Amino acid sequence: MQAAPASTLRPLGERVVVRPVAREATTRSGIVMPGTSRVRPQRGEVIAVGSGRVTDEGQRIAIDVAVGDTVIFAKYGGTEFTLNREELLILSEQDILAIVSE
């Protein structure tokens, strides 16, 4: 399912909108995980970014991630919401721990 275009959803300041990537329901050894044992994803694709943080001096500091980046974020960071029947997550840039390069 495609997310709304970035022009429809524009996060403010140092916030980033992420489409969480669901973890596999089967372990490497082939064991199927029941729905209750699944944890919230910690990896996702950035679909929109804010304009950055503003310092006390009024300078804007750009965000280090870009649309299309795959990121790892804090397990319980951010706020979940639904847009066009798609579960998304809005995070502060400080909740993003790493950019995944594949």
C-alpha positions in Angstrom: 0.0 0.0 0.0 1.4 3.4 -0.9 1.6 6.2 1.6 0.2 9.6 0.9 2.6 11.8 -1.2 5.0 13.8 0.9 3.2 17.0 -0.2 0.1 15.7 1.7 1.9 15.0 4.9 4.6 17.5 6.0 6.1 17.0 9.5 7.2 20.0 11.4 10.6 20.9 12.7 12.8 17.9 13.5 10.1 15.3 13.0 10.2 12.4 10.5 7.4 10.2 9.2 8.4 6.5 8.9 6.6 3.5 7.4 7.5 0.7 9.8 8.7 -2.5 8.2 6.9 -5.5 9.7 9.1 -8.2 11.1 8.8 -11.7 9.7 6.3 -13.9 11.5 8.6 -16.9 11.2 12.0 -17.4 12.9 15.0 -18.5 11.0 14.5 -22.0 12.3 10.9 -22.1 10.8 9.0 -21.5 14.0 5.8 -19.4 13.4 5.5 -16.6 15.9 1.9 -16.0 17.3 0.6 -12.4 17.0 0.9 -11.8 20.7 4.6 -12.4 20.8 5.5 -10.1 18.0 7.1 -6.8 19.0 6.8 -3.4 17.5 9.1 -3.0 14.5 12.2 -1.0 15.0 13.0 -0.5 11.3 11.2 1.5 8.7 11.4 3.6 5.5 11.4 7.4 5.8 8.5 8.8 3.8 8.6 12.5 4.9 11.0 14.8 6.8 10.5 18.1 8.5 12.6 21.2 7.8 14.9 20.7 10.7 15.6 22.0 14.2 15.9 25.8 14.9 18.6 26.8 17.3 18.3 29.5 19.9 20.1 31.9 17.5 17.5 31.2 14.8 19.6 29.0 12.6 18.0 26.0 11.0 19.9 22.7 11.3 19.0 20.2 8.6 17.9 16.7 9.4 20.4 13.9 8.7 17.9 11.5 7.1 16.2 11.8 3.7 13.0 10.4 2.1 13.7 6.8 1.1 16.3 6.0 3.8 15.8 2.9 5.8 16.3 3.6 9.5 16.4 1.9 12.8 14.6 3.8 15.6 14.0 3.6 19.3 11.7 0.7 20.3 9.1 2.9 22.0 9.8 6.2 20.3 7.4 8.2 18.3 3.6 8.3 17.9 1.7 5.8 15.8 -1.1 7.1 13.5 -3.1 5.9 10.5 -3.3 7.8 7.2 -5.2 6.4 4.2 -5.6 3.1 6.1 -1.8 2.7 6.5 -0.1 2.5 9.9 2.7 5.1 10.1 5.0 6.5 12.8 6.1 10.1 13.4 9.4 10.4 15.2 11.6 13.1 16.5 15.0 13.0 14.8 16.6 12.0 18.1 14.6 8.8 18.2 16.3 7.6 15.0 19.3 5.6 15.9 20.9 4.7 12.6 20.5 4.7 8.8 20.7 1.2 7.2 22.9 0.9 4.1 22.3 -2.2 2.1 
